[in-house]
C-alpha cells in the first residue's frame, strides 16, 4: 500500500474512532471516502463540494451514503460497494461527456434508477471479467452506450406517458406526427435517438424524407441496441410489440 493510501486509511479510521461511528455509519463513511476520491479523479476540473471538518454525520453526502447502506444492507455485498461507486461515476462521466459544467451529484448513489444502473453495469463487468481478453476500449464504449440507451428510453417513456396522459397507442404517435409535435420533441431531445432507432410505430409513420428532417445521425446509435436494450424497450413500450 502506498504512503498516500496508508494516510487515507488512517484518516478514515481516526474519524470512525473519534466520532464513535457504529457499523452502518462506518460503512457509510467508507463509501463517502470512495465517492470523494473517485469523483475527484474522474472529474478533476469540476468544483467539488469540500468535506467539512468535524463529525462527518452532519454532512449531506454522509446522509446519502448512509441511506445507500441502509437500503442495500443484506442485498449488496460489502466488497461490492467499491464497484458500485465506480459504476455510478463512470455512467455519470458518460452521460456528461462534452458538457462544460457537468452535474456530479452523490444523489446518483441512491434510488431505483441507481440500482438499475448498477445491475446493468455489474452484468457487463462480470461478463468482461470472465473474458479478460475481450476487455478493450471498444467494449467499454459499448457498455456505456448501452447504459445511455436504456436511460434514454426511460426518459422518453416518462415524457410520452405524461404528454399522452398514459395513452401510448399508435394513434397518439400518428397525431403527434401530423401536427409536427413529433419532430419538435425529437429535436428538443424529449424523445431519445435510441427510441427513434427502435420504435416500430415510428418506422411505420416516418418515411425516408421525414428521417432527413432529424438533425442527428441515427447510425451512431444503432451499435448500442443489443438484447438488453430491446428487453427494456418492450418492457417500457409493450404496445409496440
Buried (B, 14 or more C-beta within 10 A) or exposed (E): EEEEEEEBEEEBEEBBEEBEBEEEBBBBBBBBBBBBEBBEEBBEEEEEEEBEEEEBBEBEBBBBBBBBBEEBEEEBEEEBBEBBBBBBBBBBBBBBEEEEEBEBEBEBBBEEEBBBBBEBBBEBBEEBEEEEEEEEEEBBEBBBBBBBBBBBBBBBBEBBBEBBEEEBEEEBBBEBBEEEBBBEBBEEEBBBBBBBBBBEBBEEBBEEEEEEEBEEEEEEBEEBBEEBBEEBBEEBBEEBE
